[in-house]
Each structure stands twice: as structure tokens, then as C-alpha cells.
Amino acid sequence: MDLLIELAAAKALRKKIPGKTAKEFIKRLEAIADDPFSGHRNVETIKGVKNGFRLRIGDWRAVYHVDVESQKIVVTDVKSRGDIYKRF
């Protein structure tokens, strides 16, 4: 599957998140894109969001959804754990 990172998530990965953690997010998201529905570490579904998931690395969370029809994984946001769930 293709991995798409929306603008807000890309900005967070470049500017807000420490470099080592940002690189780990990219590495893990690329691994998830290779096989999105296998059991990945620190990935959980988001209740109430169809094919919505979150990836946890330390105190940071990445929210993404899997679009099966277009074969894409779309990362919508990357924020700290206290801020990421405010929109759900």
C-alpha cells in the first residue's frame, strides 16, 4: 500500500517531534504500509472510526486510516498523547 502523510502530520514530524522519534515513526509507518492488517506493535484501532488506527511511540501518537479501495494509508495527524484524542 502507498503511504500518504497529510500536511499537518508532516509538519509535526519535521518541527515538533524529536528527530529520533520522527525517524522511528516513518520507519514504523512504512512497515505498516507493507502489511497494514497484521499485528503491529503499539498499534490499536480507534473506536468509531472505520479502518482508523493509532500508532504509539513514547508520548507521541500518529493517527491514520487504511483506505482499502485505493490501497492507501493516510496519516492524518501526529501529536502528543494529551492532544491527539481531542478531535474524536
Stockholm file with secondary structure:
# STOCKHOLM 1.0

chainA/1-88         MDLLIELAAAKALRKKIPGKTAKEFIKRLEAIADDPFSGHRNVETIKGVKNGFRLRIGDWRAVYHVDVESQKIVVTDVKSRGDIYKRF
#=GR chainA/1-88 SS CEEEECHHHHHIIIIISCHHHHHHHHHHHHHHHHSTTSCCTTEEECTTSTTEEEEEETTEEEEEEEETTTTEEEEEEEEEHHHHGGGC
#=GC SS_cons        CEEEECHHHHHIIIIISCHHHHHHHHHHHHHHHHSTTSCCTTEEECTTSTTEEEEEETTEEEEEEEETTTTEEEEEEEEEHHHHGGGC
//
